[in-house]
Amino acid sequence: MTKQDVVITGIGLVSSLGEGPDAHWSVLSQPGATPVVDETAFAPYPVHPLPALTLDSQIPKKGDQRQMEPWQRLGTYAAGLAIDQAGARGLVSDMHLIVAAGGGERDVAVDEAMATAYCAVPAEEAGRALNEMLATELRPTLFLAQLSNLLAGNISIVHGVTGSSRTFMGEEAAAADAVRIAAARLAEGRGGIALVGGAYASQRWDLVLLYGAGHALWRGPFAPVSARDGTGGFVGGALGAFLVLETAEHAAARGATPLARLAGVATDAMHARAGTSAATAAALWQKLGAPAGGLGVLSGMTGVAEARGEEDAFLAGLDAAAVRRTGSLLGHGVEASFPANVALGALALSRGGFFPAMDPADAGDGPVERILVTGFGQWRGEALALLERVA
C-alpha cells in the first residue's frame, strides 16, 4: 500500500511568550528575544510562567473550566487554537485524538506531611510505616479526578472531538511517540485527520518536588540552556502545544492550506542497549533519510548536562545551515516540548523563514528549506521529526 503524505494544517501554541502563531512569530522572528522568567515564586528554581489567557474563548462553560486542573485547561485551550487555525470545527466528529500527558496535580500538603513523618521513622520500620501512611493519607476519590486521560476527555467534551482517543504517558518519549503514531496512522490510511499534542503547567510545587528530587532542575539565577554549568538542569516552561495533522489528500479535498509537510518522525524508546544517545540519534537521522542541504534544526535540548553533551555531539555531525535551542526562550515543557517545536518548525516554514539565535551556542544563518526537530529529553528520550516546505 502506498503511504500518503501527512501535512500540518493547524497549530495551537501557548507559552510564556504568548498564544497563537502570530504572537510567537512576532517575538521569535526578531533578534534579541528575551525569555519571560519568574525567579522568585519557586526559588531557587526559575520557571517560565503561563501567560494570561481568556479561557472563555476556547472553554466557554465556567463549569468546565472549574473542574479542570491548570494543565488540563492549558491543553484544552491549545487544542482549540489548533482546530481553529486548521478551520476544522466541522470535522471534529471524525478527528482522531492522541494526547501525551503527565500525572494530575498532587496534594502537596499531604506529600510534605508524609515525607516529614517518614524521615522520623527508624530505618527498620520504614517499610511498614510507609504502607500505613499510603493507606491512610492518600485519597482515591481525589486521584480519580486527576487521571491523565482526562485531558483527552475534556478536549472531547469541550471541542467535540469524538474520533478514536489515545493517551500516552512517559514524559518526553510519550510526546514524540504521540506525534509519530498519529502521523503513521494517517499515512497508512487509517483516518484523514488527527489532533495530537500535550500540555505542561510549570507553576506546580509537586513538579518542583518531583524533578528537583531527581536533580533535573536548574537551580539559581536563570541561564540559557548552553550556559548551565555543572550537572545543568531544565527550567520548566508552561506549554500547551497541539497539531492538526491531515493526509495531503484530505487537506486538498477541503481546500485547507498546509503549513508544512511532516516528512517523518523517528523515536527510540529502548533503555537497555549499547551505545550512546548521540549514536542512537544518528541512526534515527539515517532512518529519516538524512537529506542534505538547507537544514535548520530546532533543538529541544533541556539543559541537563549529560543529555546536552550527547545532543551536542549529534548536532556536530550534522551539516546544518542553522541550529536553534528553543529551551532558552520557551523552557522545557516535558510532554509538550516536542509538539511545540514541531509547531514552531511548521510556523517557520509557512512564513518562509527561520528564527534568529535563541541561545549563545546557536550557530548558522544559512537558508532553510527543511527543519529537523530534536528531542533528547532529560535522558534516553531520543526522537527526531523532519519537516519540509510544501511546494
C-alpha positions as CSV (number, residue, x, y, z in Angstrom):
1,M,0.0,0.0,0.0
2,T,1.4,3.4,-0.9
3,K,1.8,5.7,2.1
4,Q,0.1,9.0,2.0
5,D,1.8,12.3,2.7
6,V,1.0,13.9,6.0
7,V,0.8,17.7,6.4
8,I,0.2,20.1,9.3
9,T,-2.8,22.3,8.8
10,G,-3.2,23.8,12.3
11,I,-1.1,24.6,15.3
12,G,-2.2,25.6,18.8
13,L,0.6,27.0,20.8
14,V,0.7,28.7,24.2
15,S,3.9,29.5,26.0
16,S,5.2,32.2,28.4
17,L,5.8,34.3,25.3
18,G,2.1,34.4,24.4
19,E,-0.5,32.4,22.5
20,G,-1.0,31.6,18.8
21,P,1.3,31.6,15.8
22,D,1.3,35.3,15.2
23,A,2.4,36.1,18.7
24,H,5.2,33.6,18.6
25,W,6.4,34.6,15.2
26,S,6.4,38.3,16.2
27,V,8.6,37.5,19.2
28,L,10.8,34.7,17.9
29,S,11.5,36.1,14.4
30,Q,13.2,39.2,15.9
31,P,16.8,39.1,17.0
32,G,17.4,39.5,20.7
33,A,14.2,37.9,22.0
34,T,14.3,37.7,25.8
35,P,12.7,34.9,27.9
36,V,9.9,35.5,30.4
37,V,11.1,34.1,33.7
38,D,9.8,34.0,37.3
39,E,12.8,33.5,39.6
40,T,11.0,34.1,42.9
41,A,7.8,32.1,43.2
42,F,9.6,28.7,43.2
43,A,13.1,29.8,44.3
44,P,15.7,28.5,43.9
45,Y,14.2,27.1,40.8
46,P,13.2,29.6,38.0
47,V,10.2,28.9,35.8
48,H,8.7,30.3,32.6
49,P,5.1,31.2,33.7
50,L,1.8,30.7,32.0
51,P,0.6,33.9,30.3
52,A,-2.9,35.4,31.0
53,L,-5.5,33.6,28.9
54,T,-9.1,34.5,28.1
55,L,-10.3,30.9,28.8
56,D,-13.9,31.7,27.7
57,S,-12.7,31.9,24.1
58,Q,-11.9,28.2,23.9
59,I,-13.7,26.8,27.1
60,P,-16.9,28.8,27.2
61,K,-18.6,27.0,30.1
62,K,-17.4,28.1,33.5
63,G,-18.3,24.7,35.0
64,D,-15.9,23.0,32.5
65,Q,-13.2,25.5,33.5
66,R,-13.6,24.9,37.2
67,Q,-13.5,21.1,37.1
68,M,-10.1,21.1,35.2
69,E,-6.7,21.4,36.6
70,P,-4.5,24.2,35.2
71,W,-2.6,21.8,32.9
72,Q,-5.9,20.5,31.5
73,R,-7.2,24.0,30.9
74,L,-4.0,24.8,29.1
75,G,-4.1,21.7,26.9
76,T,-7.8,22.1,26.1
77,Y,-7.2,25.8,25.2
78,A,-4.3,25.0,22.9
79,A,-6.2,22.2,21.2
80,G,-9.0,24.6,20.4
81,L,-6.5,27.0,18.9
82,A,-5.2,24.3,16.6
83,I,-8.6,23.3,15.5
84,D,-9.5,26.9,14.7
85,Q,-6.4,27.6,12.7
86,A,-7.0,24.4,10.7
87,G,-10.6,25.5,10.0
88,A,-11.6,22.1,11.2
89,R,-14.5,22.8,13.6
90,G,-16.8,20.9,11.2
91,L,-14.6,17.8,11.2
92,V,-14.2,17.1,14.9
93,S,-16.6,14.1,14.8
94,D,-14.1,12.3,12.5
95,M,-10.9,13.7,14.2
96,H,-8.6,11.2,15.9
97,L,-7.0,12.4,19.2
98,I,-3.7,11.4,20.7
99,V,-2.5,13.2,23.8
100,A,0.8,13.0,25.7
101,A,0.0,13.6,29.4
102,G,1.7,13.6,32.8
103,G,0.0,12.9,36.1
104,G,-2.6,15.1,37.8
105,E,-1.6,17.6,40.4
106,R,-0.7,16.1,43.8
107,D,-1.8,17.3,47.3
108,V,1.5,19.0,48.3
109,A,0.5,19.3,51.9
110,V,-0.1,15.6,52.2
111,D,3.2,14.8,50.4
112,E,5.1,17.1,52.8
113,A,3.5,15.6,55.8
114,M,4.3,12.1,54.7
115,A,7.9,13.0,53.8
116,T,8.4,14.6,57.2
117,A,6.9,11.7,59.1
118,Y,8.9,9.2,57.0
119,C,12.1,10.9,57.8
120,A,11.5,10.4,61.6
121,V,10.8,6.7,61.3
122,P,13.7,4.2,62.3
123,A,15.1,2.5,59.2
124,E,13.9,-0.9,60.2
125,E,10.3,0.3,60.5
126,A,10.3,2.5,57.3
127,G,8.6,0.0,55.0
128,R,5.7,-0.7,57.4
129,A,5.3,3.0,58.3
130,L,5.2,4.0,54.6
131,N,2.5,1.4,53.9
132,E,0.4,2.7,56.7
133,M,0.7,6.3,55.5
134,L,-0.2,5.3,52.0
135,A,-3.3,3.5,53.2
136,T,-4.5,6.3,55.4
137,E,-3.3,9.5,53.8
138,L,-4.0,9.0,50.1
139,R,-7.5,9.8,48.9
140,P,-8.5,7.6,45.9
141,T,-11.6,9.7,45.1
142,L,-9.3,12.7,44.6
143,F,-6.9,10.8,42.5
144,L,-9.8,9.7,40.2
145,A,-10.3,13.4,39.4
146,Q,-6.7,13.7,38.2
147,L,-6.3,10.8,35.8
148,S,-4.0,11.6,32.9
149,N,-6.6,10.7,30.2
150,L,-8.9,13.5,31.5
151,L,-7.1,15.9,29.2
152,A,-8.3,13.9,26.2
153,G,-11.7,13.7,27.8
154,N,-12.0,17.4,28.3
155,I,-10.9,18.0,24.7
156,S,-13.7,15.7,23.6
157,I,-16.3,17.3,25.8
158,V,-15.4,20.9,25.1
159,H,-14.4,20.7,21.4
160,G,-16.5,17.7,20.3
161,V,-13.5,15.6,19.1
162,T,-15.0,12.2,19.0
163,G,-12.8,10.0,16.8
164,S,-10.6,7.4,18.4
165,S,-8.7,8.6,21.5
166,R,-5.4,7.6,23.0
167,T,-3.4,9.0,25.9
168,F,0.3,8.2,26.3
169,M,2.4,8.6,29.5
170,G,6.1,8.6,29.6
171,E,7.3,12.2,29.6
172,E,9.3,13.4,26.6
173,A,9.2,10.0,24.9
174,A,5.4,9.8,25.1
175,A,5.1,13.2,23.3
176,A,7.4,12.1,20.4
177,D,5.6,8.8,20.1
178,A,2.2,10.5,20.1
179,V,3.2,12.6,17.1
180,R,4.9,9.6,15.4
181,I,1.8,7.3,15.8
182,A,-0.7,10.0,14.8
183,A,1.3,10.6,11.6
184,A,1.8,6.9,10.9
185,R,-1.9,6.1,11.2
186,L,-2.8,8.8,8.7
187,A,0.0,7.8,6.3
188,E,-1.3,4.2,6.4
189,G,-4.9,5.3,5.5
190,R,-6.4,4.8,9.0
191,G,-8.1,8.2,9.0
192,G,-7.8,11.5,7.3
193,I,-7.3,14.0,10.2
194,A,-5.9,13.9,13.7
195,L,-5.3,16.2,16.7
196,V,-2.1,15.5,18.7
197,G,-0.2,17.3,21.5
198,G,0.3,17.8,25.2
199,A,0.4,20.4,27.9
200,Y,2.7,21.2,30.9
201,A,1.9,23.6,33.7
202,S,5.3,24.7,35.1
203,Q,3.9,26.5,38.2
204,R,3.4,23.5,40.3
205,W,5.1,22.7,43.6
206,D,4.5,19.0,43.1
207,L,6.6,19.0,39.9
208,V,9.3,21.1,41.6
209,L,9.4,18.3,44.3
210,L,9.4,15.6,41.7
211,Y,12.1,16.9,39.3
212,G,14.1,18.7,41.9
213,A,14.5,15.5,43.9
214,G,15.8,13.9,40.7
215,H,18.3,16.7,40.2
216,A,16.8,17.5,36.8
217,L,16.0,21.2,37.6
218,W,18.3,24.2,37.1
219,R,18.9,26.0,40.4
220,G,19.7,29.7,40.8
221,P,19.5,32.6,38.5
222,F,18.3,31.9,35.0
223,A,20.8,31.0,32.4
224,P,20.5,29.9,28.8
225,V,20.4,26.2,28.0
226,S,24.1,26.1,26.9
227,A,25.3,28.1,29.9
228,R,24.0,25.8,32.7
229,D,27.2,24.6,34.2
230,G,27.9,21.6,36.4
231,T,25.1,19.0,36.1
232,G,22.9,21.6,34.4
233,G,19.2,21.2,34.6
234,F,16.0,22.3,32.9
235,V,13.8,25.4,33.6
236,G,10.2,24.4,33.5
237,G,8.2,26.1,30.8
238,A,4.4,26.5,30.7
239,L,3.5,25.0,27.3
240,G,0.3,23.9,25.6
241,A,1.0,22.5,22.1
242,F,-1.3,20.8,19.7
243,L,-1.1,20.0,16.0
244,V,-3.8,19.2,13.4
245,L,-2.4,16.6,11.1
246,E,-4.1,15.6,7.8
247,T,-3.3,13.5,4.8
248,A,-2.4,15.8,1.9
249,E,-5.3,14.4,0.0
250,H,-7.8,15.1,2.9
251,A,-6.5,18.7,3.2
252,A,-6.7,19.3,-0.5
253,A,-10.2,18.0,-0.8
254,R,-11.5,20.6,1.7
255,G,-9.3,23.4,0.4
256,A,-7.1,23.6,3.5
257,T,-3.6,25.2,3.2
258,P,-0.8,23.1,4.7
259,L,1.7,24.8,6.8
260,A,4.4,22.1,6.3
261,R,4.8,18.5,5.4
262,L,5.6,16.1,8.2
263,A,8.1,14.0,6.3
264,G,8.9,11.6,9.1
265,V,9.1,11.0,12.8
266,A,11.6,8.6,14.3
267,T,11.9,7.6,18.0
268,D,13.8,5.2,20.1
269,A,12.4,4.1,23.5
270,M,14.9,1.4,24.3
271,H,16.6,1.7,27.7
272,A,18.9,-1.4,27.9
273,R,21.1,-1.1,24.9
274,A,24.7,-0.5,23.9
275,G,25.9,2.8,22.5
276,T,25.3,6.5,23.3
277,S,22.3,8.8,22.7
278,A,24.3,10.6,20.1
279,A,24.8,7.3,18.1
280,T,21.1,6.5,18.6
281,A,20.1,9.8,17.2
282,A,22.5,9.5,14.3
283,A,20.8,6.1,13.4
284,L,17.4,7.8,13.6
285,W,18.6,10.5,11.3
286,Q,19.6,7.9,8.7
287,K,16.2,6.4,9.1
288,L,14.7,9.7,8.1
289,G,16.8,9.8,5.0
290,A,19.4,12.3,6.2
291,P,18.6,14.8,3.4
292,A,21.4,17.2,2.6
293,G,21.1,21.0,2.1
294,G,19.1,23.8,3.6
295,L,18.6,22.1,7.0
296,G,17.5,24.1,10.0
297,V,17.4,22.5,13.5
298,L,15.1,23.2,16.3
299,S,16.6,21.6,19.3
300,G,14.6,20.5,22.3
301,M,17.7,20.5,24.4
302,T,16.7,20.6,28.1
303,G,19.9,21.8,29.7
304,V,20.6,18.6,31.8
305,A,24.3,18.3,31.2
306,E,24.6,14.6,30.3
307,A,21.8,14.7,27.7
308,R,23.0,18.1,26.5
309,G,26.5,16.7,25.8
310,E,25.1,13.8,23.8
311,E,22.9,16.1,21.7
312,D,25.8,18.5,21.1
313,A,27.8,15.5,19.8
314,F,24.9,14.6,17.4
315,L,24.4,18.2,16.2
316,A,28.2,18.5,15.5
317,G,27.8,15.7,13.0
318,L,25.0,17.3,11.0
319,D,25.6,19.6,8.1
320,A,23.0,22.1,9.4
321,A,22.6,25.6,8.0
322,A,21.3,26.8,11.4
323,V,20.7,25.4,14.9
324,R,18.4,26.9,17.4
325,R,17.9,25.8,21.0
326,T,14.3,26.8,21.8
327,G,14.6,25.8,25.5
328,S,16.4,29.1,26.2
329,L,13.3,31.0,25.4
330,L,10.4,28.6,26.0
331,G,11.8,26.5,28.8
332,H,11.2,22.7,28.9
333,G,7.6,21.6,28.9
334,V,8.2,17.8,29.1
335,E,5.2,16.2,27.3
336,A,4.5,19.5,25.4
337,S,8.0,20.3,24.2
338,F,8.3,18.0,21.2
339,P,4.9,19.0,19.6
340,A,5.7,22.7,20.5
341,N,8.9,22.5,18.5
342,V,7.2,20.8,15.6
343,A,4.6,23.6,15.7
344,L,7.4,26.2,15.6
345,G,9.0,24.4,12.6
346,A,5.7,24.4,10.7
347,L,5.3,28.1,11.6
348,A,8.8,29.0,10.2
349,L,8.3,27.0,7.0
350,S,4.9,28.6,6.4
351,R,6.3,32.1,6.9
352,G,9.2,31.4,4.5
353,G,12.0,32.0,7.0
354,F,13.7,30.7,10.2
355,F,14.4,32.1,13.6
356,P,17.5,34.1,14.7
357,A,19.7,32.8,17.5
358,M,17.9,31.9,20.8
359,D,20.9,30.7,22.8
360,P,24.6,31.8,22.9
361,A,25.6,28.5,21.4
362,D,23.3,28.8,18.4
363,A,25.1,28.9,15.1
364,G,24.5,29.4,11.4
365,D,22.3,31.7,9.3
366,G,22.0,29.8,6.0
367,P,18.8,29.4,4.0
368,V,16.4,26.8,5.4
369,E,14.2,24.6,3.3
370,R,13.6,21.8,5.8
371,I,13.6,21.6,9.6
372,L,14.8,18.9,11.9
373,V,13.2,18.8,15.4
374,T,15.2,17.1,18.1
375,G,14.1,15.7,21.4
376,F,16.6,14.1,23.7
377,G,14.6,14.6,26.9
378,Q,16.4,14.5,30.2
379,W,17.9,11.1,29.4
380,R,17.3,8.4,26.8
381,G,14.3,10.0,25.1
382,E,15.8,10.4,21.6
383,A,13.4,11.5,18.9
384,L,13.6,13.3,15.6
385,A,10.9,14.9,13.3
386,L,11.6,16.1,9.8
387,L,9.5,18.9,8.4
388,E,9.6,20.1,4.8
389,R,8.3,23.1,3.0
390,V,5.1,22.5,1.0
391,A,5.7,23.2,-2.7
